[in-house]
């Protein structure tokens, strides 16, 4: 029962955080692609876990570019080291944040951009990503 209450409280917190007026990317992509469900911005749940490595999936890349740039530093002025499309999985270190930017430790892909399974592929990259393009997910 206690676990259920904690889960409900966590969901309420996530829902409230996603509806903050004026927040950038407040309307996170909540959609299912094949067997993968995007469930909201990952930054809204990071406070529920100890700071450190967390998994997040690339989302909100529906614009003309269609990708997330992992950059050499925490800001758009830094060089893009790698461009990742939707559903790539990043391991980020939530203890290393600079504003809306979070440190990327590595990345990989085991699903296509439409959510179909594919062979595991490591995407070697270390850098920084904007947290408005990182979602929690259920696979």
ABEGO torsion letter per residue (X at the ends): XAAAAAAAAAAAAAAAAAABBGBBGABBBBBBBEABBBAEBAAAAAAABBBEBBBBBBBGAABAAGBBBBBABBEAABBBABBBBBGBBBBBBAABBBEABBBBABBBBABBAAGBBBBBBBBBBBEBBBAAABBBBBX
